[in-house]
Amino acid sequence: MLRVFDFLCSNDHLSESFVNSVTREINCPVCGQTALRQIGTPRVSLEGTTGSFPGAAMQWERKHAQKLKAEQKASGLY
């Protein structure tokens, strides 16, 4: 199974590559030097107050509530 891993060469070129999980080194696509697999940081963003994962549904709810509030304010009902 192929996965994405970060690789760093001796010239500090950082690259990502789809490789098997047993692959520990590749040739750097920039300079051709041997690049070693690095432990990459996970790219995760959490919701600030609850700590849950934000999703498209939550974003839609927030925008919908803002739009509804703006419409009520504009019509004088709020």
C-alpha positions as CSV (number, residue, x, y, z in Angstrom):
1,M,0.0,0.0,0.0
2,L,1.4,3.4,-1.0
3,R,1.4,6.2,1.5
4,V,2.7,9.8,1.5
5,F,5.9,10.3,3.4
6,D,8.2,13.3,3.9
7,F,11.8,13.0,2.8
8,L,14.7,15.3,3.6
9,C,18.1,15.3,1.8
10,S,21.5,16.5,3.0
11,N,20.9,19.8,1.1
12,D,17.7,20.5,3.2
13,H,15.3,19.9,0.4
14,L,12.0,18.6,1.9
15,S,9.7,16.6,-0.5
16,E,6.7,14.3,-0.3
17,S,6.5,11.1,-2.1
18,F,4.1,8.2,-2.5
19,V,6.0,5.1,-1.4
20,N,5.6,1.8,0.3
21,S,5.7,1.9,4.1
22,V,9.0,-0.1,4.1
23,T,10.9,2.5,1.9
24,R,13.3,4.5,4.1
25,E,15.2,6.6,1.5
26,I,14.7,7.9,-2.1
27,N,16.7,10.1,-4.4
28,C,15.9,13.8,-3.9
29,P,13.8,15.1,-6.8
30,V,15.6,18.5,-6.6
31,C,19.3,17.6,-6.4
32,G,19.5,13.8,-6.7
33,Q,21.1,13.2,-3.3
34,T,19.8,10.5,-1.0
35,A,16.8,11.7,1.0
36,L,15.8,10.0,4.2
37,R,12.3,9.5,5.4
38,Q,11.2,12.0,8.1
39,I,8.5,11.8,10.7
40,G,6.0,14.3,9.4
41,T,3.7,16.4,11.6
42,P,0.0,15.6,11.2
43,R,-2.0,18.4,9.6
44,V,-5.0,18.7,11.8
45,S,-7.1,21.7,12.7
46,L,-9.5,21.5,15.6
47,E,-12.3,23.8,16.5
48,G,-11.1,26.3,19.1
49,T,-13.7,26.1,21.8
50,T,-14.9,22.5,21.7
51,G,-11.8,20.8,20.3
52,S,-13.8,18.8,17.8
53,F,-13.0,18.5,14.1
54,P,-14.7,21.3,12.1
55,G,-16.7,20.1,9.1
56,A,-18.5,21.4,6.2
57,A,-21.9,21.0,8.0
58,M,-20.7,23.0,11.0
59,Q,-19.4,25.8,8.7
60,W,-22.7,25.8,6.8
61,E,-24.7,26.1,10.0
62,R,-22.5,29.0,11.2
63,K,-22.8,30.9,7.9
64,H,-26.6,30.2,7.8
65,A,-27.0,31.5,11.3
66,Q,-25.1,34.7,10.4
67,K,-27.1,35.2,7.3
68,L,-30.4,34.7,9.1
69,K,-29.3,37.2,11.9
70,A,-28.3,39.8,9.2
71,E,-31.7,39.4,7.5
72,Q,-33.6,39.7,10.7
73,K,-31.6,42.8,11.6
74,A,-32.2,44.4,8.2
75,S,-35.9,43.7,8.3
76,G,-36.2,45.2,11.8
77,L,-37.4,42.0,13.5
78,Y,-34.3,41.6,15.6
